[in-house]
Amino acid sequence: MKLGISMEPLGTQADRSLILDTSQQIEDLGFDFIFMSGHILANALGSALDPLVLLAAVGAATTRIRLATSVLVLPYYQPVVLANQAASLDVLSGGRFVLAVGTGWNNDEFDAVGISMRERGGLLHE
């Protein structure tokens, strides 16, 4: 069995040292995965730091643990650019990146990126 832990919510006081120190502790405790969610708007639980950037930093601070999205809302991203970002993160992390995607559910986030919630399924399929 493989076990992972989500770094969410990061909270409003999350900073570089806290994120990287916590990631190293998670790896030292023997977990197999660190997950970051893909929300683009901050909420009551905390910040909305970009998951790919966060995972790149975590990858540089760790050596073994797998780096995963949980989940990245695919309709928010241009597919070719995201594929390039994901491949880059996988190469730079030594093959440790796992991309999990979904359709999303937060209407405020869809409004923020100018996409109708009704279009999300078609965008994911595409």
The first five atom37 places (N, CA, C, CB, O) and aatype in JSON, in Angstrom:
{
  "aatype": [12, 11, 10, 7, 9, 15, 12, 6, 14, 10, 7, 16, 5, 0, 3, 1, 15, 10, 9, 10, 3, 16, 15, 5, 5, 9, 6, 3, 10, 7, 13, 3, 13, 9, 13, 12, 15, 7, 8, 9, 10, 0, 2, 0, 10, 7, 15, 0, 10, 3, 14, 10, 19, 10, 10, 0, 0, 19, 7, 0, 0, 16, 16, 1, 9, 1, 10, 0, 16, 15, 19, 10, 19, 10, 14, 18, 18, 5, 14, 19, 19, 10, 0, 2, 5, 0, 0, 15, 10, 3, 19, 10, 15, 7, 7, 1, 13, 19, 10, 0, 19, 7, 16, 7, 17, 2, 2, 3, 6, 13, 3, 0, 19, 7, 9, 15, 12, 1, 6, 1, 7, 7, 10, 10, 8, 6],
  "atom_mask": [
    [1, 1, 1, 1, 1],
    [1, 1, 1, 1, 1],
    [1, 1, 1, 1, 1],
    [1, 1, 1, 0, 1],
    [1, 1, 1, 1, 1],
    [1, 1, 1, 1, 1],
    [1, 1, 1, 1, 1],
    [1, 1, 1, 1, 1],
    [1, 1, 1, 1, 1],
    [1, 1, 1, 1, 1],
    [1, 1, 1, 0, 1],
    [1, 1, 1, 1, 1],
    [1, 1, 1, 1, 1],
    [1, 1, 1, 1, 1],
    [1, 1, 1, 1, 1],
    [1, 1, 1, 1, 1],
    [1, 1, 1, 1, 1],
    [1, 1, 1, 1, 1],
    [1, 1, 1, 1, 1],
    [1, 1, 1, 1, 1],
    [1, 1, 1, 1, 1],
    [1, 1, 1, 1, 1],
    [1, 1, 1, 1, 1],
    [1, 1, 1, 1, 1],
    [1, 1, 1, 1, 1],
    [1, 1, 1, 1, 1],
    [1, 1, 1, 1, 1],
    [1, 1, 1, 1, 1],
    [1, 1, 1, 1, 1],
    [1, 1, 1, 0, 1],
    [1, 1, 1, 1, 1],
    [1, 1, 1, 1, 1],
    [1, 1, 1, 1, 1],
    [1, 1, 1, 1, 1],
    [1, 1, 1, 1, 1],
    [1, 1, 1, 1, 1],
    [1, 1, 1, 1, 1],
    [1, 1, 1, 0, 1],
    [1, 1, 1, 1, 1],
    [1, 1, 1, 1, 1],
    [1, 1, 1, 1, 1],
    [1, 1, 1, 1, 1],
    [1, 1, 1, 1, 1],
    [1, 1, 1, 1, 1],
    [1, 1, 1, 1, 1],
    [1, 1, 1, 0, 1],
    [1, 1, 1, 1, 1],
    [1, 1, 1, 1, 1],
    [1, 1, 1, 1, 1],
    [1, 1, 1, 1, 1],
    [1, 1, 1, 1, 1],
    [1, 1, 1, 1, 1],
    [1, 1, 1, 1, 1],
    [1, 1, 1, 1, 1],
    [1, 1, 1, 1, 1],
    [1, 1, 1, 1, 1],
    [1, 1, 1, 1, 1],
    [1, 1, 1, 1, 1],
    [1, 1, 1, 0, 1],
    [1, 1, 1, 1, 1],
    [1, 1, 1, 1, 1],
    [1, 1, 1, 1, 1],
    [1, 1, 1, 1, 1],
    [1, 1, 1, 1, 1],
    [1, 1, 1, 1, 1],
    [1, 1, 1, 1, 1],
    [1, 1, 1, 1, 1],
    [1, 1, 1, 1, 1],
    [1, 1, 1, 1, 1],
    [1, 1, 1, 1, 1],
    [1, 1, 1, 1, 1],
    [1, 1, 1, 1, 1],
    [1, 1, 1, 1, 1],
    [1, 1, 1, 1, 1],
    [1, 1, 1, 1, 1],
    [1, 1, 1, 1, 1],
    [1, 1, 1, 1, 1],
    [1, 1, 1, 1, 1],
    [1, 1, 1, 1, 1],
    [1, 1, 1, 1, 1],
    [1, 1, 1, 1, 1],
    [1, 1, 1, 1, 1],
    [1, 1, 1, 1, 1],
    [1, 1, 1, 1, 1],
    [1, 1, 1, 1, 1],
    [1, 1, 1, 1, 1],
    [1, 1, 1, 1, 1],
    [1, 1, 1, 1, 1],
    [1, 1, 1, 1, 1],
    [1, 1, 1, 1, 1],
    [1, 1, 1, 1, 1],
    [1, 1, 1, 1, 1],
    [1, 1, 1, 1, 1],
    [1, 1, 1, 0, 1],
    [1, 1, 1, 0, 1],
    [1, 1, 1, 1, 1],
    [1, 1, 1, 1, 1],
    [1, 1, 1, 1, 1],
    [1, 1, 1, 1, 1],
    [1, 1, 1, 1, 1],
    [1, 1, 1, 1, 1],
    [1, 1, 1, 0, 1],
    [1, 1, 1, 1, 1],
    [1, 1, 1, 0, 1],
    [1, 1, 1, 1, 1],
    [1, 1, 1, 1, 1],
    [1, 1, 1, 1, 1],
    [1, 1, 1, 1, 1],
    [1, 1, 1, 1, 1],
    [1, 1, 1, 1, 1],
    [1, 1, 1, 1, 1],
    [1, 1, 1, 1, 1],
    [1, 1, 1, 1, 1],
    [1, 1, 1, 0, 1],
    [1, 1, 1, 1, 1],
    [1, 1, 1, 1, 1],
    [1, 1, 1, 1, 1],
    [1, 1, 1, 1, 1],
    [1, 1, 1, 1, 1],
    [1, 1, 1, 1, 1],
    [1, 1, 1, 0, 1],
    [1, 1, 1, 0, 1],
    [1, 1, 1, 1, 1],
    [1, 1, 1, 1, 1],
    [1, 1, 1, 1, 1],
    [1, 1, 1, 1, 1]
  ],
  "atom_positions": [
    [[0.83, -1.16, 0.0], [0.0, 0.0, 0.0], [0.89, 1.24, 0.0], [-0.95, -0.01, 1.2], [1.93, 1.28, 0.66]],
    [[0.47, 2.26, -0.75], [1.17, 3.54, -0.8], [0.34, 4.57, -0.05], [1.42, 4.0, -2.28], [-0.88, 4.59, -0.17]],
    [[1.01, 5.42, 0.72], [0.32, 6.44, 1.5], [0.82, 7.82, 1.13], [0.51, 6.2, 3.0], [2.02, 8.04, 0.94]],
    [[-0.13, 8.75, 1.02], [0.22, 10.13, 0.73], [-0.47, 11.07, 1.7], [0.0, 0.0, 0.0], [-1.37, 10.67, 2.44]],
    [[-0.04, 12.3, 1.68], [-0.62, 13.31, 2.55], [-0.78, 14.6, 1.76], [0.24, 13.53, 3.82], [0.09, 14.98, 0.97]],
    [[-1.9, 15.26, 1.99], [-2.17, 16.53, 1.33], [-1.54, 17.66, 2.13], [-3.68, 16.76, 1.17], [-1.6, 17.67, 3.36]],
    [[-0.96, 18.6, 1.44], [-0.39, 19.78, 2.09], [-1.46, 20.87, 2.25], [0.8, 20.31, 1.29], [-1.13, 21.99, 2.63]],
    [[-2.69, 20.56, 1.97], [-3.77, 21.54, 2.06], [-4.54, 21.35, 3.34], [-4.71, 21.44, 0.85], [-4.63, 20.22, 3.82]],
    [[-5.09, 22.37, 3.91], [-4.88, 23.76, 3.49], [-3.56, 24.28, 4.03], [-6.04, 24.65, 3.97], [-3.13, 23.92, 5.12]],
    [[-2.94, 25.13, 3.26], [-1.67, 25.71, 3.69], [-1.87, 26.79, 4.75], [-0.93, 26.29, 2.5], [-0.96, 27.08, 5.52]],
    [[-3.05, 27.37, 4.79], [-3.34, 28.41, 5.77], [-2.85, 29.76, 5.32], [0.0, 0.0, 0.0], [-2.08, 29.88, 4.36]],
    [[-3.3, 30.77, 6.0], [-2.95, 32.13, 5.61], [-1.53, 32.51, 6.0], [-3.92, 33.1, 6.23], [-1.0, 33.5, 5.5]],
    [[-0.91, 31.75, 6.88], [0.45, 32.06, 7.33], [1.51, 31.2, 6.65], [0.54, 31.88, 8.83], [2.68, 31.23, 7.05]],
    [[1.13, 30.45, 5.63], [2.09, 29.57, 4.96], [3.21, 30.39, 4.33], [1.39, 28.72, 3.89], [2.97, 31.41, 3.68]],
    [[4.42, 29.94, 4.54], [5.56, 30.59, 3.92], [6.53, 29.52, 3.41], [6.27, 31.55, 4.92], [6.33, 28.33, 3.64]],
    [[7.55, 29.96, 2.72], [8.5, 29.05, 2.09], [9.09, 28.06, 3.08], [9.61, 29.84, 1.42], [9.1, 26.85, 2.82]],
    [[9.58, 28.54, 4.19], [10.23, 27.66, 5.17], [9.26, 26.62, 5.7], [10.8, 28.47, 6.32], [9.61, 25.44, 5.81]],
    [[8.06, 27.04, 6.04], [7.06, 26.1, 6.57], [6.73, 25.02, 5.54], [5.78, 26.85, 6.97], [6.67, 23.84, 5.88]],
    [[6.53, 25.42, 4.31], [6.17, 24.47, 3.26], [7.31, 23.47, 3.02], [5.83, 25.2, 1.95], [7.08, 22.27, 2.96]],
    [[8.53, 23.97, 2.88], [9.65, 23.08, 2.58], [10.04, 22.21, 3.77], [10.86, 23.89, 2.14], [10.35, 21.04, 3.6]],
    [[10.02, 22.78, 4.97], [10.32, 21.98, 6.17], [9.28, 20.88, 6.37], [10.37, 22.88, 7.42], [9.63, 19.74, 6.69]],
    [[8.0, 21.22, 6.19], [6.94, 20.23, 6.33], [7.08, 19.14, 5.28], [5.55, 20.9, 6.22], [6.89, 17.96, 5.59]],
    [[7.4, 19.51, 4.06], [7.6, 18.52, 2.99], [8.72, 17.55, 3.33], [7.89, 19.22, 1.66], [8.59, 16.35, 3.11]],
    [[9.81, 18.08, 3.84], [10.94, 17.21, 4.23], [10.54, 16.28, 5.37], [12.15, 18.06, 4.63], [10.95, 15.12, 5.39]],
    [[9.77, 16.78, 6.32], [9.3, 15.93, 7.43], [8.38, 14.83, 6.92], [8.58, 16.78, 8.49], [8.45, 13.69, 7.37]],
    [[7.49, 15.18, 5.97], [6.59, 14.18, 5.4], [7.4, 13.07, 4.72], [5.61, 14.84, 4.38], [7.1, 11.89, 4.88]],
    [[8.42, 13.46, 3.98], [9.28, 12.46, 3.33], [10.01, 11.63, 4.38], [10.29, 13.15, 2.39], [10.09, 10.4, 4.26]],
    [[10.55, 12.27, 5.4], [11.28, 11.56, 6.46], [10.4, 10.58, 7.22], [11.88, 12.56, 7.44], [10.88, 9.56, 7.71]],
    [[9.1, 10.87, 7.31], [8.16, 9.98, 7.99], [7.79, 8.76, 7.14], [6.9, 10.73, 8.36], [7.12, 7.85, 7.63]],
    [[8.24, 8.74, 5.89], [8.03, 7.57, 5.05], [6.82, 7.61, 4.14], [0.0, 0.0, 0.0], [6.5, 6.6, 3.5]],
    [[6.13, 8.74, 4.06], [5.01, 8.83, 3.13], [5.51, 8.69, 1.7], [4.25, 10.18, 3.31], [6.67, 8.99, 1.4]],
    [[4.62, 8.22, 0.82], [4.98, 7.98, -0.57], [4.66, 9.15, -1.49], [4.29, 6.75, -1.07], [5.32, 9.33, -2.51]],
    [[3.64, 9.95, -1.13], [3.18, 11.04, -1.97], [2.95, 12.3, -1.15], [1.9, 10.65, -2.7], [2.6, 12.23, 0.03]],
    [[3.14, 13.45, -1.77], [2.66, 14.73, -1.27], [1.71, 15.25, -2.33], [3.85, 15.76, -0.97], [2.06, 15.32, -3.51]],
    [[0.5, 15.62, -1.91], [-0.52, 16.14, -2.82], [-0.72, 17.63, -2.62], [-1.84, 15.39, -2.62], [-0.67, 18.13, -1.49]],
    [[-0.95, 18.34, -3.71], [-1.32, 19.76, -3.67], [-2.57, 19.94, -4.52], [-0.15, 20.68, -4.19], [-2.65, 19.42, -5.63]],
    [[-3.55, 20.66, -3.98], [-4.78, 20.88, -4.75], [-4.59, 22.02, -5.74], [-5.95, 21.19, -3.8], [-3.62, 22.77, -5.67]],
    [[-5.52, 22.12, -6.67], [-5.39, 23.07, -7.76], [-6.33, 24.24, -7.71], [0.0, 0.0, 0.0], [-6.76, 24.72, -8.76]],
    [[-6.69, 24.73, -6.54], [-7.57, 25.89, -6.48], [-6.81, 27.16, -6.82], [-8.22, 26.01, -5.09], [-5.64, 27.3, -6.48]],
    [[-7.5, 28.08, -7.51], [-6.84, 29.31, -7.93], [-7.26, 30.53, -7.13], [-7.12, 29.56, -9.38], [-6.66, 31.59, -7.27]],
    [[-8.28, 30.39, -6.28], [-8.71, 31.49, -5.42], [-8.54, 31.1, -3.96], [-10.19, 31.86, -5.71], [-8.85, 29.98, -3.57]],
    [[-8.03, 32.03, -3.18], [-7.91, 31.79, -1.74], [-9.3, 31.68, -1.14], [-7.1, 32.92, -1.04], [-10.26, 32.27, -1.65]],
    [[-9.41, 30.93, -0.04], [-10.68, 30.81, 0.65], [-10.43, 30.86, 2.16], [-11.42, 29.49, 0.26], [-9.33, 31.19, 2.6]],
    [[-11.44, 30.54, 2.93], [-11.32, 30.61, 4.39], [-10.24, 29.69, 4.94], [-12.65, 30.27, 5.04], [-9.73, 29.92, 6.04]],
    [[-9.88, 28.65, 4.19], [-8.86, 27.71, 4.65], [-7.44, 28.18, 4.35], [-9.08, 26.36, 4.02], [-6.48, 27.62, 4.88]],
    [[-7.31, 29.19, 3.52], [-5.96, 29.69, 3.28], [-5.68, 30.09, 1.86], [0.0, 0.0, 0.0], [-6.58, 30.37, 1.08]],
    [[-4.41, 30.11, 1.55], [-3.91, 30.62, 0.28], [-4.23, 29.69, -0.87], [-2.42, 30.86, 0.37], [-4.63, 28.54, -0.68]],
    [[-4.03, 30.2, -2.07], [-4.22, 29.41, -3.28], [-2.94, 29.48, -4.11], [-5.45, 29.92, -4.1], [-2.95, 29.91, -5.26]],
    [[-1.85, 29.04, -3.51], [-0.58, 29.03, -4.24], [-0.65, 28.0, -5.37], [0.6, 28.71, -3.29], [-1.31, 26.97, -5.23]],
    [[0.01, 28.28, -6.47], [-0.03, 27.41, -7.63], [0.56, 26.04, -7.31], [0.71, 28.06, -8.81], [1.68, 25.95, -6.82]],
    [[-0.19, 24.96, -7.58], [0.29, 23.62, -7.21], [1.53, 23.18, -7.97], [-0.81, 22.62, -7.42], [2.37, 22.48, -7.41]],
    [[1.67, 23.56, -9.23], [2.85, 23.14, -9.98], [4.11, 23.83, -9.48], [2.66, 23.42, -11.47], [5.17, 23.22, -9.4]],
    [[3.98, 25.11, -9.14], [5.12, 25.84, -8.58], [5.47, 25.28, -7.2], [4.82, 27.36, -8.49], [6.64, 25.08, -6.88]],
    [[4.44, 25.03, -6.38], [4.67, 24.43, -5.06], [5.38, 23.09, -5.17], [3.35, 24.27, -4.31], [6.34, 22.82, -4.46]],
    [[4.89, 22.24, -6.07], [5.48, 20.91, -6.22], [6.9, 20.98, -6.77], [4.62, 20.05, -7.12], [7.73, 20.13, -6.44]],
    [[7.2, 21.97, -7.6], [8.57, 22.14, -8.07], [9.5, 22.47, -6.9], [8.65, 23.26, -9.14], [10.6, 21.94, -6.8]],
    [[9.04, 23.35, -6.02], [9.84, 23.7, -4.84], [10.0, 22.49, -3.92], [9.2, 24.87, -4.07], [11.09, 22.23, -3.41]],
    [[8.91, 21.76, -3.71], [8.97, 20.56, -2.87], [9.9, 19.52, -3.49], [7.55, 19.96, -2.67], [10.66, 18.86, -2.78]],
    [[9.86, 19.39, -4.8], [10.74, 18.45, -5.48], [12.21, 18.79, -5.3], [0.0, 0.0, 0.0], [13.05, 17.9, -5.2]],
    [[12.51, 20.08, -5.25], [13.9, 20.5, -5.04], [14.35, 20.28, -3.6], [14.06, 21.98, -5.41], [15.54, 20.13, -3.34]],
    [[13.39, 20.25, -2.68], [13.72, 20.09, -1.25], [13.68, 18.65, -0.78], [12.77, 20.91, -0.41], [14.08, 18.36, 0.35]],
    [[13.22, 17.73, -1.63], [13.09, 16.32, -1.26], [13.81, 15.47, -2.3], [11.59, 15.91, -1.15], [14.26, 15.97, -3.33]],
    [[13.93, 14.18, -2.01], [14.66, 13.3, -2.93], [13.88, 12.08, -3.4], [15.92, 12.85, -2.28], [14.19, 11.52, -4.45]],
    [[12.89, 11.66, -2.63], [12.24, 10.38, -2.9], [10.74, 10.48, -3.12], [12.51, 9.44, -1.78], [10.2, 9.81, -3.99]],
    [[10.09, 11.29, -2.35], [8.63, 11.32, -2.31], [8.04, 11.74, -3.66], [8.15, 12.27, -1.21], [8.58, 12.62, -4.33]],
    [[6.93, 11.09, -4.05], [6.24, 11.43, -5.3], [5.48, 12.73, -5.1], [5.28, 10.29, -5.74], [5.01, 13.02, -4.0]],
    [[5.36, 13.52, -6.15], [4.73, 14.83, -6.14], [3.47, 14.77, -6.98], [5.71, 15.94, -6.66], [3.54, 14.46, -8.17]],
    [[2.31, 15.07, -6.39], [1.06, 14.86, -7.11], [0.11, 16.04, -6.96], [0.38, 13.6, -6.62], [0.1, 16.74, -5.94]],
    [[-0.7, 16.26, -8.0], [-1.8, 17.21, -7.9], [-3.03, 16.47, -7.41], [-2.08, 17.91, -9.28], [-3.18, 15.27, -7.64]],
    [[-3.89, 17.2, -6.71], [-5.08, 16.56, -6.12], [-6.25, 17.54, -6.07], [-4.76, 16.04, -4.7], [-6.47, 18.14, -5.02]],
    [[-6.97, 17.72, -7.06], [-6.69, 17.51, -8.47], [-6.5, 18.86, -9.13], [-7.81, 16.69, -9.16], [-6.93, 19.89, -8.6]],
    [[-5.87, 18.86, -10.28], [-5.72, 20.07, -11.06], [-6.97, 20.21, -11.92], [-4.41, 20.05, -11.93], [-7.34, 19.27, -12.62]],
    [[-7.6, 21.36, -11.88], [-8.82, 21.58, -12.66], [-8.4, 21.9, -14.1], [-9.7, 22.76, -12.05], [-8.02, 23.02, -14.42]],
    [[-8.48, 20.89, -14.93], [-7.95, 20.97, -16.29], [-8.54, 22.1, -17.13], [-8.18, 19.67, -16.99], [-7.8, 22.73, -17.88]],
    [[-9.84, 22.4, -17.03], [-10.38, 23.49, -17.86], [-9.75, 24.86, -17.61], [-11.84, 23.58, -17.64], [-9.91, 25.75, -18.44]],
    [[-9.05, 25.06, -16.5], [-8.41, 26.35, -16.22], [-7.14, 26.55, -17.05], [-8.07, 26.45, -14.75], [-6.63, 27.67, -17.11]],
    [[-6.63, 25.51, -17.67], [-5.31, 25.54, -18.3], [-5.38, 25.29, -19.8], [-4.4, 24.51, -17.65], [-6.24, 24.56, -20.28]],
    [[-4.47, 25.92, -20.53], [-4.31, 25.63, -21.94], [-3.57, 24.29, -22.01], [-3.52, 26.79, -22.71], [-2.48, 24.16, -21.45]],
    [[-4.14, 23.29, -22.69], [-3.61, 21.92, -22.61], [-2.14, 21.75, -23.03], [-4.44, 21.04, -23.45], [-1.4, 21.03, -22.37]],
    [[-1.72, 22.39, -24.09], [-0.34, 22.22, -24.56], [0.64, 22.82, -23.56], [-0.15, 22.86, -25.95], [1.7, 22.24, -23.29]],
    [[0.3, 23.99, -23.02], [1.17, 24.63, -22.03], [1.24, 23.77, -20.77], [0.65, 26.05, -21.68], [2.33, 23.57, -20.22]],
    [[0.09, 23.27, -20.3], [0.08, 22.42, -19.11], [0.89, 21.14, -19.33], [-1.36, 22.07, -18.72], [1.62, 20.7, -18.45]],
    [[0.75, 20.54, -20.51], [1.52, 19.33, -20.8], [3.02, 19.61, -20.72], [1.16, 18.78, -22.2], [3.79, 18.79, -20.22]],
    [[3.44, 20.77, -21.23], [4.85, 21.15, -21.15], [5.28, 21.37, -19.71], [5.1, 22.41, -21.98], [6.37, 20.94, -19.32]],
    [[4.45, 22.04, -18.92], [4.77, 22.28, -17.52], [4.87, 20.96, -16.76], [3.71, 23.19, -16.86], [5.8, 20.75, -15.97]],
    [[3.92, 20.06, -16.99], [3.91, 18.77, -16.29], [5.14, 17.94, -16.68], [2.62, 17.99, -16.61], [5.77, 17.33, -15.82]],
    [[5.47, 17.92, -17.96], [6.65, 17.17, -18.4], [7.92, 17.77, -17.81], [6.73, 17.15, -19.94], [8.83, 17.04, -17.42]],
    [[7.98, 19.09, -17.75], [9.16, 19.75, -17.17], [9.31, 19.4, -15.7], [9.06, 21.27, -17.34], [10.41, 19.09, -15.24]],
    [[8.2, 19.45, -14.96], [8.24, 19.11, -13.54], [8.64, 17.66, -13.34], [6.88, 19.38, -12.88], [9.38, 17.33, -12.41]],
    [[8.15, 16.79, -14.19], [8.51, 15.37, -14.08], [10.0, 15.16, -14.33], [7.68, 14.54, -15.07], [10.65, 14.41, -13.6]],
    [[10.54, 15.82, -15.34], [11.98, 15.69, -15.64], [12.81, 16.25, -14.48], [12.33, 16.42, -16.96], [13.74, 15.59, -14.01]],
    [[12.47, 17.46, -14.03], [13.27, 18.11, -12.99], [13.18, 17.4, -11.64], [12.83, 19.54, -12.83], [14.08, 17.52, -10.81]],
    [[12.09, 16.65, -11.42], [11.93, 15.93, -10.15], [12.44, 14.49, -10.25], [10.47, 15.92, -9.72], [12.3, 13.72, -9.29]],
    [[13.03, 14.13, -11.35], [13.53, 12.77, -11.51], [12.43, 11.75, -11.69], [0.0, 0.0, 0.0], [12.55, 10.62, -11.22]],
    [[11.36, 12.14, -12.38], [10.27, 11.21, -12.65], [9.3, 11.01, -11.51], [0.0, 0.0, 0.0], [8.6, 10.0, -11.45]],
    [[9.24, 11.96, -10.59], [8.39, 11.79, -9.4], [7.03, 12.46, -9.52], [9.09, 12.34, -8.2], [6.23, 12.36, -8.58]],
    [[6.72, 13.14, -10.62], [5.47, 13.9, -10.72], [4.31, 13.03, -11.2], [5.65, 15.08, -11.65], [4.46, 12.24, -12.13]],
    [[3.16, 13.2, -10.54], [1.92, 12.52, -10.92], [0.87, 13.6, -11.14], [1.46, 11.48, -9.81], [0.57, 14.37, -10.23]],
    [[0.31, 13.65, -12.34], [-0.71, 14.65, -12.68], [-2.09, 14.02, -12.59], [-0.47, 15.23, -14.09], [-2.43, 13.13, -13.37]],
    [[-2.88, 14.49, -11.63], [-4.28, 14.06, -11.5], [-5.15, 15.26, -11.87], [-4.61, 13.54, -10.04], [-4.95, 16.36, -11.34]],
    [[-6.11, 15.06, -12.77], [-6.94, 16.16, -13.25], [-8.42, 15.86, -13.02], [-6.69, 16.41, -14.74], [-8.82, 14.71, -12.85]],
    [[-9.21, 16.93, -13.03], [-10.65, 16.8, -12.88], [-11.35, 17.97, -13.54], [0.0, 0.0, 0.0], [-10.71, 18.86, -14.11]],
    [[-12.69, 17.97, -13.46], [-13.49, 19.0, -14.12], [-13.67, 20.25, -13.28], [-14.83, 18.45, -14.47], [-13.95, 21.31, -13.84]],
    [[-13.53, 20.16, -11.97], [-13.73, 21.32, -11.1], [-15.17, 21.46, -10.66], [0.0, 0.0, 0.0], [-16.08, 20.83, -11.21]],
    [[-15.37, 22.31, -9.65], [-16.71, 22.48, -9.08], [-16.98, 23.91, -8.61], [-16.89, 21.52, -7.93], [-18.13, 24.26, -8.35]],
    [[-15.94, 24.73, -8.49], [-16.08, 26.04, -7.86], [-16.45, 27.1, -8.9], [-14.79, 26.43, -7.14], [-15.62, 27.5, -9.72]],
    [[-17.71, 27.54, -8.86], [-18.2, 28.5, -9.85], [-17.42, 29.81, -9.81], [-19.67, 28.78, -9.61], [-17.17, 30.41, -10.86]],
    [[-17.02, 30.26, -8.63], [-16.25, 31.5, -8.52], [-14.92, 31.39, -9.27], [-15.99, 31.84, -7.04], [-14.48, 32.35, -9.9]],
    [[-14.28, 30.23, -9.21], [-13.03, 30.04, -9.93], [-13.25, 30.02, -11.44], [-12.34, 28.75, -9.48], [-12.46, 30.58, -12.19]],
    [[-14.33, 29.39, -11.88], [-14.63, 29.4, -13.32], [-14.92, 30.81, -13.79], [-15.84, 28.49, -13.62], [-14.47, 31.21, -14.87]],
    [[-15.65, 31.59, -12.99], [-15.9, 32.99, -13.33], [-14.58, 33.76, -13.43], [-16.82, 33.65, -12.28], [-14.41, 34.59, -14.32]],
    [[-13.66, 33.49, -12.52], [-12.38, 34.2, -12.49], [-11.55, 33.96, -13.75], [-11.57, 33.78, -11.27], [-10.8, 34.84, -14.17]],
    [[-11.68, 32.78, -14.35], [-10.92, 32.49, -15.57], [-11.76, 32.66, -16.83], [-10.39, 31.07, -15.51], [-11.28, 32.42, -17.94]],
    [[-13.02, 33.1, -16.66], [-13.86, 33.39, -17.81], [-14.38, 32.18, -18.55], [0.0, 0.0, 0.0], [-14.56, 32.23, -19.77]],
    [[-14.61, 31.1, -17.83], [-15.12, 29.87, -18.44], [-16.45, 29.51, -17.79], [-14.1, 28.69, -18.3], [-16.59, 29.59, -16.57]],
    [[-17.42, 29.11, -18.6], [-18.71, 28.69, -18.08], [-18.59, 27.29, -17.47], [-19.77, 28.7, -19.2], [-17.93, 26.41, -18.02]],
    [[-19.23, 27.11, -16.32], [-19.25, 25.78, -15.7], [-19.83, 24.74, -16.65], [-20.08, 25.81, -14.39], [-19.44, 23.57, -16.6]],
    [[-20.75, 25.15, -17.53], [-21.37, 24.21, -18.46], [-20.37, 23.67, -19.49], [-22.54, 24.89, -19.19], [-20.59, 22.6, -20.05]],
    [[-19.29, 24.4, -19.72], [-18.3, 23.99, -20.72], [-17.24, 23.05, -20.16], [-17.62, 25.21, -21.3], [-16.46, 22.47, -20.93]],
    [[-17.19, 22.88, -18.86], [-16.05, 22.2, -18.23], [-15.88, 20.76, -18.68], [-16.2, 22.24, -16.75], [-14.76, 20.32, -18.9]],
    [[-16.97, 20.01, -18.8], [-16.86, 18.61, -19.22], [-16.27, 18.47, -20.61], [0.0, 0.0, 0.0], [-15.42, 17.62, -20.85]],
    [[-16.73, 19.31, -21.53], [-16.21, 19.29, -22.89], [-14.74, 19.67, -22.95], [0.0, 0.0, 0.0], [-13.98, 19.1, -23.73]],
    [[-14.36, 20.63, -22.12], [-12.95, 21.05, -22.09], [-12.06, 19.94, -21.54], [-12.79, 22.31, -21.24], [-10.94, 19.75, -22.01]],
    [[-12.55, 19.21, -20.54], [-11.77, 18.1, -19.99], [-11.63, 16.99, -21.02], [-12.43, 17.57, -18.71], [-10.56, 16.4, -21.18]],
    [[-12.72, 16.69, -21.73], [-12.7, 15.64, -22.74], [-11.72, 15.98, -23.86], [-14.11, 15.42, -23.32], [-10.99, 15.11, -24.34]],
    [[-11.71, 17.24, -24.26], [-10.84, 17.7, -25.33], [-9.38, 17.47, -24.97], [-11.08, 19.18, -25.62], [-8.49, 17.79, -25.76]]
  ]
}
